[in-house]
Amino acid sequence: MRKSILMFLFCLMTVGVALSCREEKSTGEKIEDGVEEVGDEVEEGAEEVEDAVEDAADDH
């Protein structure tokens, strides 16, 4: 019984340490990541429009 309790406490403490060691992003970093993602998506959309325009020009 005592070994079971000790193993449970060891596992619980291991999980606690693992969760406390993860890196937290600041609000500024989160905003920067979001802006970069939006910029990438806009760039991809512009490339798709460019390809569509070129295809339309080739058809005529």
Stockholm file with secondary structure:
# STOCKHOLM 1.0

chainA/1-60         MRKSILMFLFCLMTVGVALSCREEKSTGEKIEDGVEEVGDEVEEGAEEVEDAVEDAADDH
#=GR chainA/1-60 SS CHHHHHHHHHHHHHHHHHHHTSCCCCHHHHHHHHHHHHHHHHHHHHHHHHHHHHHHHHHC
#=GC SS_cons        CHHHHHHHHHHHHHHHHHHHTSCCCCHHHHHHHHHHHHHHHHHHHHHHHHHHHHHHHHHC
//
